[in-house]
Amino acid sequence: MTYHSDTSKTVTTGFGAGWFMAGALVVTLIAGGFLYYQGYFTQDEEISIELNLPNMDTKKITTPIPGNTDG
């Protein structure tokens, strides 16, 4: 008579892709809440650009000629 002992058992711990996805969702929700709290999603969609040119009240602009010292 042959005696058979099954000593090998498979144990699963429950850490799989589902837990990874749940963790990623939690991190995404926290980051989204932080950005919402900071006002990232409620910013105006307008851009204002100012160009300030110096000496616009000067009537005459003199440019020195190369080699001429009296400008």
LINZI-V982861 format. One record per residue. N is the residue number from 0. PSI is psi as a letter, one per 20 degrees, with the letter a starting at -180 (* if undefined). NEAR is the number of other ideal C-beta (glycine too) atoms within 10 Angstrom. Layout:
N,PSI,NEAR  N,PSI,NEAR
//
This chain:
0,p,2  1,p,3  2,p,4  3,p,4  4,p,5  5,n,5  6,i,4  7,p,5  8,q,5  9,p,4  10,p,4  11,p,6  12,i,6  13,j,6  14,o,8  15,a,9  16,h,7  17,g,9  18,h,11  19,g,10  20,h,10  21,g,10  22,g,10  23,h,10  24,g,10  25,g,10  26,g,10  27,g,10  28,g,10  29,g,10  30,g,10  31,g,12  32,h,10  33,g,10  34,h,11  35,g,11  36,h,8  37,i,10  38,k,8  39,h,10  40,i,8  41,j,7  42,q,8  43,q,6  44,k,4  45,q,5  46,p,5  47,p,5  48,p,4  49,p,4  50,o,4  51,o,5  52,p,5  53,q,6  54,l,6  55,i,6  56,i,5  57,p,8  58,h,4  59,p,4  60,p,6  61,p,7  62,p,6  63,q,9  64,p,9  65,p,5  66,i,5  67,p,7  68,i,6  69,j,5  70,*,7
//
